[in-house]
């Protein structure tokens, strides 16, 4: 059974970090290059929501997996703290920053938020979110490199 759990852990990690990169650094930029800004933002927002769901599920599984198979001694390992930090970032973005940005977009309707009085606040929150997302992806890369050690 441990082999199955190991494989699920590895697949979860791969899916989570892969989704962070695929959506954040490939799909979202392509959307903004090819679609009207408001539509691109709405589609990207939905995709980032799915990345959050993946992160919540994968992060929770990876924490439980490590605790179950390694006990409390796992707290001495970088993998545990990297997963926990990435999970906390996911929670912060999904339940903290994203709702604020959605609220600003809703208040700006029917206009695009970037063509409204909420432009500066939205841009500030978007910038904060982007920096935190970058930190999360770097942590993800680090986690991938140390996972099996």
C-alpha positions as CSV (number, residue, x, y, z in Angstrom):
1,X,0.0,0.0,0.0
2,X,2.9,2.4,0.7
3,X,4.0,2.1,-2.9
4,X,0.5,3.4,-4.0
5,X,0.7,6.2,-1.5
6,X,4.2,7.1,-2.7
7,X,3.0,7.3,-6.3
8,X,0.0,9.4,-5.4
9,X,2.3,11.7,-3.5
10,X,4.6,12.1,-6.4
11,X,1.7,12.6,-8.8
12,X,0.1,15.2,-6.5
13,X,3.4,17.1,-6.3
14,X,3.8,17.0,-10.1
15,X,0.3,18.1,-10.8
16,X,0.5,20.9,-8.3
17,X,3.8,22.4,-9.4
18,X,3.0,21.7,-13.0
19,X,-0.3,23.5,-12.8
20,X,1.3,26.5,-11.1
21,X,3.7,26.8,-14.0
22,X,1.3,25.9,-16.8
23,X,-1.4,28.3,-15.8
24,X,0.6,31.1,-14.3
25,X,3.4,31.3,-16.9
26,X,2.0,29.8,-20.1
27,X,-1.8,29.9,-20.2
28,X,-2.5,33.3,-18.5
29,X,0.0,35.3,-20.6
30,X,-1.4,33.7,-23.8
31,X,-5.0,34.6,-22.8
32,X,-4.0,38.2,-22.3
33,X,-2.2,38.3,-25.6
34,X,-5.1,36.9,-27.6
35,X,-8.4,37.9,-25.9
36,X,-9.9,41.2,-24.8
37,X,-8.6,42.0,-21.3
38,X,-11.9,41.6,-19.4
39,X,-12.5,38.2,-21.0
40,X,-8.9,37.1,-20.5
41,X,-9.0,38.1,-16.8
42,X,-12.2,36.2,-16.2
43,X,-10.9,33.0,-17.9
44,X,-7.5,33.3,-16.1
45,X,-9.3,33.8,-12.8
46,X,-11.3,30.6,-13.3
47,X,-8.1,28.8,-14.1
48,X,-6.3,30.1,-11.1
49,X,-9.3,28.9,-9.0
50,X,-8.7,25.4,-10.3
51,X,-5.0,25.7,-9.5
52,X,-6.0,26.6,-6.0
53,X,-8.2,23.5,-5.7
54,X,-5.4,21.4,-7.0
55,X,-3.0,23.0,-4.5
56,X,-5.4,22.5,-1.6
57,X,-6.0,18.9,-2.3
58,X,-2.3,18.1,-3.1
59,X,-1.0,20.1,-0.2
60,X,-3.3,18.5,2.3
61,X,-2.5,15.0,0.9
62,X,1.3,15.6,0.9
63,X,1.2,16.8,4.5
64,X,-0.9,13.8,5.7
65,X,1.3,11.4,3.7
66,X,4.5,12.7,5.2
67,X,3.0,12.7,8.8
68,X,1.6,9.2,8.4
69,X,4.8,7.6,7.0
70,X,7.4,9.6,8.9
71,X,5.7,10.7,12.0
72,X,6.5,13.9,13.8
73,X,10.1,13.6,12.8
74,X,9.0,14.9,9.4
75,X,9.0,18.3,10.9
76,X,12.8,18.2,10.7
77,X,12.6,17.9,6.9
78,X,12.5,20.7,4.4
79,X,9.8,18.9,2.4
80,X,7.3,19.2,5.2
81,X,7.9,22.9,5.6
82,X,7.9,23.6,1.9
83,X,4.5,21.8,1.5
84,X,3.1,23.6,4.5
85,X,4.3,27.0,3.3
86,X,3.0,26.4,-0.3
87,X,-0.4,25.3,1.2
88,X,-0.6,28.4,3.4
89,X,0.2,30.5,0.3
90,X,-2.6,28.8,-1.6
91,X,-5.0,29.4,1.2
92,X,-4.0,33.0,1.5
93,X,-4.4,33.7,-2.2
94,X,-7.6,31.7,-2.7
95,X,-9.5,32.8,0.5
96,X,-7.8,36.2,1.0
97,X,-6.5,38.0,-2.1
98,X,-8.7,36.5,-4.8
99,X,-12.0,37.5,-3.1
100,X,-10.8,41.0,-2.8
101,X,-9.9,41.2,-6.5
102,X,-13.2,39.6,-7.4
103,X,-15.0,42.2,-5.3
104,X,-13.2,45.0,-7.1
105,X,-14.1,43.6,-10.5
106,X,-17.7,43.2,-9.5
107,X,-17.8,46.8,-8.2
108,X,-16.4,48.0,-11.5
109,X,-19.1,46.4,-13.6
110,X,-20.2,46.9,-16.3
111,X,-16.8,48.4,-17.0
112,X,-13.5,46.5,-17.0
113,X,-11.9,47.0,-13.6
114,X,-8.8,48.5,-15.3
115,X,-11.0,51.2,-16.9
116,X,-12.6,52.1,-13.5
117,X,-12.0,54.0,-10.4
118,X,-10.8,50.7,-8.8
119,X,-7.9,50.4,-11.2
120,X,-5.2,51.3,-8.7
121,X,-6.4,49.1,-5.9
122,X,-6.9,46.2,-8.3
123,X,-3.4,46.7,-9.8
124,X,-1.9,46.8,-6.3
125,X,-3.6,43.5,-5.2
126,X,-2.7,41.9,-8.6
127,X,0.9,42.9,-8.0
128,X,0.9,41.4,-4.5
129,X,-0.7,38.3,-5.8
130,X,1.8,37.9,-8.6
131,X,4.8,38.3,-6.3
132,X,3.3,35.7,-3.8
133,X,2.5,33.4,-6.7
134,X,6.1,33.7,-7.9
135,X,7.4,32.8,-4.5
136,X,5.1,29.8,-4.4
137,X,6.4,28.6,-7.8
138,X,10.0,28.9,-6.7
139,X,9.1,27.0,-3.5
140,X,7.5,24.4,-5.7
141,X,10.7,24.0,-7.8
142,X,12.7,23.7,-4.6
143,X,10.2,21.1,-3.3
144,X,10.5,19.0,-6.5
145,X,14.3,19.0,-6.3
146,X,14.4,17.8,-2.6
147,X,11.3,15.5,-2.5
148,X,13.1,12.2,-2.9
149,X,16.2,13.0,-0.9
